[in-house]
């Protein structure tokens, strides 16, 4: 059982890394607070993730040179970070496709149990 919990925790951590890398590739000037809000995780969780990504060489952090507020940063994906995002994207998609297929099978089974024909939706 602990193996499953660890696996689920690892998947969640991997999903967070993937989502952070994805957001930063789309908008390198996102603040930690914006990332936390977008992903529904704590600000401390984002900070921890960003620091881990820096340590692994997946992102570089730079100050905005033209900004009066020196707390503003830009997070740049490194070539290693882009490769990691590509790997994480593949695993994320595979996992989501398995979840989709399992959910689809469960919906079909429940529809069959309830006497609904394929494609027929129950009244709200």
Legacy VTK file of the C-alpha trace (Angstrom):
# vtk DataFile Version 3.0
C-alpha trace
ASCII
DATASET POLYDATA
POINTS 124 float
0.000 0.000 0.000
2.814 2.440 0.816
4.157 1.843 -2.697
0.862 3.065 -4.181
0.849 6.150 -1.956
4.426 6.908 -2.927
3.583 6.383 -6.579
0.573 8.700 -6.317
2.665 11.314 -4.504
5.363 11.020 -7.173
2.766 11.396 -9.930
1.337 14.480 -8.245
4.805 16.005 -7.880
5.568 15.179 -11.512
2.269 16.746 -12.616
3.114 19.917 -10.680
6.579 20.094 -12.307
4.975 19.583 -15.717
2.358 22.283 -15.116
4.953 24.746 -13.778
7.239 24.176 -16.776
4.244 24.515 -19.095
3.150 27.803 -17.531
6.668 29.220 -17.573
7.152 28.320 -21.207
3.915 30.169 -22.013
4.689 33.172 -19.784
8.221 33.358 -18.349
7.326 36.496 -16.380
4.612 34.767 -14.318
4.957 35.496 -10.634
5.070 32.720 -8.074
1.704 33.908 -6.787
0.198 33.713 -10.299
1.571 30.195 -10.741
0.203 29.124 -7.357
-3.236 30.505 -8.193
-3.293 28.942 -11.667
-2.321 25.504 -10.334
-4.265 25.638 -7.084
-1.215 24.954 -4.943
0.452 26.881 -2.141
2.932 29.668 -2.739
5.470 27.673 -0.719
4.860 24.669 -2.975
5.587 26.769 -6.047
8.730 28.187 -4.458
9.919 24.679 -3.564
9.227 23.440 -7.108
10.999 26.398 -8.729
14.056 25.934 -6.517
14.175 22.224 -7.419
13.885 23.074 -11.124
16.763 25.560 -10.784
18.910 22.976 -8.952
18.264 20.425 -11.713
19.185 22.988 -14.370
15.712 23.027 -15.930
15.135 26.757 -15.473
17.191 29.897 -14.959
15.935 32.869 -12.980
16.712 36.399 -14.103
15.723 39.813 -12.738
13.859 42.184 -15.014
16.537 44.734 -15.833
14.061 47.484 -16.725
11.819 46.975 -13.701
11.853 49.338 -10.736
10.679 46.419 -8.602
13.761 44.198 -8.340
11.590 41.376 -6.948
10.233 40.753 -10.446
11.783 37.776 -12.162
11.658 35.985 -15.463
11.907 32.187 -15.441
13.617 30.801 -18.523
13.479 27.151 -19.514
16.899 25.806 -20.360
17.408 23.264 -23.149
17.500 20.640 -20.385
14.205 22.043 -19.045
12.587 21.885 -22.478
13.679 18.244 -22.809
12.282 17.490 -19.335
8.986 19.168 -20.217
8.765 17.027 -23.357
9.330 13.862 -21.316
6.808 14.928 -18.677
4.276 15.818 -21.386
4.426 12.291 -22.784
3.960 10.674 -19.373
1.185 13.120 -18.453
-0.696 12.363 -21.677
-0.313 8.596 -21.233
-1.630 8.799 -17.660
-4.555 11.033 -18.637
-5.470 8.720 -21.536
-5.555 5.733 -19.144
-7.747 7.742 -16.767
-10.016 8.736 -19.661
-10.397 5.134 -20.865
-11.145 3.916 -17.314
-13.730 6.664 -16.810
-15.300 5.969 -20.194
-15.601 2.242 -19.343
-17.123 3.067 -15.952
-19.693 5.419 -17.535
-20.647 2.749 -20.065
-21.030 0.147 -17.293
-23.223 2.452 -15.202
-25.328 3.348 -18.255
-25.804 -0.354 -18.986
-26.786 -1.051 -15.354
-29.268 1.824 -15.460
-30.786 0.628 -18.732
-29.599 3.487 -20.914
-28.648 2.748 -24.487
-25.274 3.869 -25.851
-25.168 7.611 -26.291
-28.417 8.149 -24.378
-28.027 10.607 -21.531
-30.096 10.488 -18.361
-32.393 13.430 -17.712
-30.835 16.043 -15.370
LINES 1 125
124 0 1 2 3 4 5 6 7 8 9 10 11 12 13 14 15 16 17 18 19 20 21 22 23 24 25 26 27 28 29 30 31 32 33 34 35 36 37 38 39 40 41 42 43 44 45 46 47 48 49 50 51 52 53 54 55 56 57 58 59 60 61 62 63 64 65 66 67 68 69 70 71 72 73 74 75 76 77 78 79 80 81 82 83 84 85 86 87 88 89 90 91 92 93 94 95 96 97 98 99 100 101 102 103 104 105 106 107 108 109 110 111 112 113 114 115 116 117 118 119 120 121 122 123
